[in-house]
Amino acid sequence: MLAAALNATLNNRAQRLFGNSRIKIDPQGLETETSPTQNGPAVSIEQQVKDNLTLTYTTNVSQTSQQIIRAEYNVSRNVSIVAIRDQNGVISFDVKLRRRKR
């Protein structure tokens, strides 16, 4: 509950300062596929650079070596390309396809 209130306050100030950005504080910390352990709180900063490009930077507060950089490029409404650089320096690319079945 405290984290939600703090996130809302930081988001309002970040939007006024940087434009269309979001800041998120996660008290549980980073948890990725290569490192499932959590070692302290994490801070994420998300910036929408263009209508179809979003950049996210996440870092662990207690260990500055744990940083994740994520870029998502929306090719179309149903196709997007996601690039991730994890805390080990491994870069991966994913192609996401969205389909709606009725």
Beta strands, then each sheet from edge to edge (+ up, - down):
strand 1: 21-26
strand 2: 42-50
strand 3: 53-60
strand 4: 67-74
strand 5: 79-85
strand 6: 91-97
sheet 1: 1+ 2- 3+ 4- 5+ 6-
end
